[in-house]
Structure formats: structure tokens, C-alpha cells
């Protein structure tokens, strides 16, 4: 009986600590201006790579260095990104994950979130829903809506359905 009570108390303590840590990591915070910010970009195949490169084209040089995650089988995206980023080869740890919908971004974002939960590094997750999503979120969007720091939509109908999202108009 005594061992069961000790085990239940320990489990309760761990659950409370985990809940507090999740609250600390996921609570909204004011943006802090920085001189530069390392960026991790998750590239998907097809139109996702083109969209993400259009987004990157409009970012200032303050978002550097840039690191990319590309599927081993996606040679076309690798070629496009290599053409886009000819002179970038810095290897600093990432502080921002920018993604726009490929399913491959979900495990990357969850990993980034775990870094924050474990207290290793706070990684800001910025998700931009694809321009083709007018009335409903993609599956990746439905998952990452709750996990991202900034969730950007490109249509006012999505902003109405998802008030936490940020509507900036068409940005791609």
C-alpha cells in the first residue's frame, strides 16, 4: 500500500512538472527584436518548394544562416535550393523553423517543440498555410495550428475560422 502511494505521488509530481513545462513553452510571448535569427526551412516536393523559396526571397538578411531539410528522394528541390542559396553554408544551430505544408514538416516541428520542452533550445515555429488552402486547413496545418508560434494564412476565410492565425493577405 505504501509503495503504491509513493508511486502515485511520484507520477503526479512528474505530470505536474510536465504540464508546467508545456505551459512555459507554449504560452504566447511578445516578440523580441534581434539582429539576426538562424532559420531552418523544411522543403517539400513540388509546389511547396517554389512557395517557400518565394517566401525566403522576401526575407531580409537578418534571417541567416539558413538551413534546409530536404527529402533524400527530392533532387529537384535540392537543385532549386542550391541555386537559391549559392553562398550560404553557415552551421549555427537553428532558432526558427519556417514551413508551409509538406507532411515532412510535422515531425521536424514536433522535434523543435521537444527541444523547448526539454529546455535545450527555444525554437520558434512559423507555419505558412499554402495559398491553395482557401476554406480548410491542410492536414499538416490542422496538426501544427496548435503547436506553432505563428500560424499564417493567406485567405480571410481561414482567419475567420481560426482566430489564432495571422492573416497577411497573399504573401506567396
Secondary structure by P-SEA (a helix, b strand, c coil): caaaaaaaaaaaaaaaaaaaaaaaacccccbbbbcbbbbbbbbbccaaaaaaaaaaaacccccccbbbbbccccaaaaaaaaaacccccccccccbbbbcccccaaaaaaaaaaaaaaccbbbbbbbbccccccccccaaaaaacccccbbbbccaaaaaaccccccccccc
